């Protein structure tokens, strides 16, 4: 289980400032020796010894799922339940999080918005996250390079936390890999409160030959910081999911962001050469 200690410290510090005033800003923080919830996969059965240790080790390597956690009577053990609740909270936080404007500014990526004006509408009305706002269309027309080979787009999707953690590494690596392959890339942009299909509209607005859209994946109960990259060749107005392809599970425990950038760049070379994408390939 991972914990964003900086975020927790910021919350505690804000509470201290509210309670103590300026003195709270410099007060030393003491965690009281608190520990993370211990990992109990494969160690809480039969007194910590699996009947077939080698098989258990192989299964643990193959999946992040909750296996080999044992039980207390007919219930989960306390540590297992606490980890489940903590992971569930992390997943909810990832869905409700927002991509940090400071990160986008640091990377030189400008931002536009879909027709989902806030997070509540975005979650309740997926259709609004697939369509740009009028202001976004005008901004893209004025700020984006016209007719690139590849338009690079980022979106928050269902885990803005994933972009906050991995966008800097991924974007830097992807920019390098695309340049090394001689692909003429348009002006990168970020779409707040966006779903995958918004990439089609953007590609048509800038008249891009192809587009790649990287966003946060729907978080699970193993980890909540995974990204996916979708790519498509010349999306028509009626493009469907069958017309696009995806590289998923982009995170340090799956496909490392820097390695994923190589895979995505190679995929973009392939669809540009074939002049098509999706199930037809």
Secondary structure as UniProt FT lines:
FT   HELIX           5..20
FT   HELIX           21..25
FT   TURN            32..33
FT   TURN            41..43
FT   HELIX           46..48
FT   TURN            51..52
FT   HELIX           53..62
FT   TURN            73..74
FT   HELIX           78..96
FT   HELIX           101..107
FT   STRAND          110..114
FT   HELIX           119..124
FT   HELIX           126..130
FT   HELIX           134..143
FT   STRAND          150..157
FT   HELIX           160..180
FT   TURN            181..182
FT   STRAND          189..192
FT   TURN            196..197
FT   HELIX           198..206
FT   STRAND          210..216
FT   STRAND          227..233
FT   TURN            237..238
FT   HELIX           241..243
FT   STRAND          244..250
FT   TURN            252..253
FT   HELIX           257..274
FT   HELIX           278..280
//
